[in-house]
Amino acid sequence: MKKILQQLFEHKTLSRQQAKEIMLNIAKGTYNDVELTAFVTVYLMRSITIDELQGFRDGLLELAVPVDLNGYEVMDIVGTGGDGKNTFNISTLSCFIVAGAGKKVAKHGNYGATSVSGASNVMETLGYKFKNENGKLKAELEETGFTFLHAPLFHPALKAVAGIRKNIGFRTFFNMLGPMVNPAKPSFQLVGVYNLEMARIYNYLLQQEGKPFTIIHSLDGYDEISLTNDTKVITQEGEKVLSAEQIGKRVVSPVDIYGGTTVDEAAKIFLKILKGEGTWAQNAVVLANAAMALQCTGDFKNYNAAYDAAVDSLESGKAFASFQKLISLQ
């Protein structure tokens, strides 16, 4: 690691193969915590290259526990995290709305490294048991339209750095990797990013994958549609900027989408919204993200039709029913 760090301190970058080997070594426990912290810190001080990101991803995917969901075309809705905004669990809630609207979702998530409550925190608090047994994951997907993949159970390297990420408390390049290493290999992805540079990198990488995708970035720094400002939307067809009124019918205030100060508080907010008891602003934000995800599947003639399907899923109780069924299977 000393040699690698020297190379990086001299402002040199890693090749794709070097980055892959480092990720494989991280998973093996080759480096100690001090070395890993120094390595991760380099990328807090400079941008990651596409070769480096691809190499890290190659390493994670090579070691990943395989998932076979019986040929189902699944969706993932995931933010990179690290935007420092501490919102409630918008993408996870959106997943249940999408499942309630009839689309299969395999959500890839982790504990919050830079926020109070990540997807894994809220799911665990509400009674979900993490697992990586293929048969159980498939059964959940078939019966509820949703299954959850807790990243450290599928990626040994993520488990190895979990403590370091939490202690650093800043976003790291592992935030960038999360949406790219879902072992279920989703057919459709809605990816939220915290800045425009990451949007550009993801656009390049996802174009190469050749699957339908939508990248979103709220122009005031959120890694999801926040409705606090305009949203940059990038798909394989191109990019555009949409106003809060266009995609969510209204503008909301940052305080409206605050996620609380504890995991328990975040879980209470989550359940309240999923039961259809959220505030107007909370519902609007979740519905906008879910609608954008539904539109990504290509099954709706336009965004408004996807939005109507999202509203029906939440207001009819289908989204909450999907969640209840999932928890009953644990």
Secondary structure, 3 states (H helix, E strand, C coil): CHHHHHHHHCCCCCCHHHHHHHHHHHHHCCCCHHHHHHHHHHHHHCCCCHHHHHHHHHHHHHHCCCCCCCCCCCEEEEECCCCCCCECCHHHHHHHHHHHCCCCEEEEECCCCCCCCCHHHHHHHCCCCCCCCHHHHHHHHHHHCEEEEEHHHHCHHHHHHHHHHHHHCCCCHHHHHHHHCCCCCCCEEEEECCCHHHHHHHHHHHHHHCCCEEEEEECCCCCCCCCCCCEEEEECCEEEEECHHHHHCCCCCHHHHECCCCHHHHHHHHHHHHCCCCCHHHHHHHHHHHHHHHHHCCCCCCHHHHHHHHHHHHHCCHHHHHHHHHHHCC
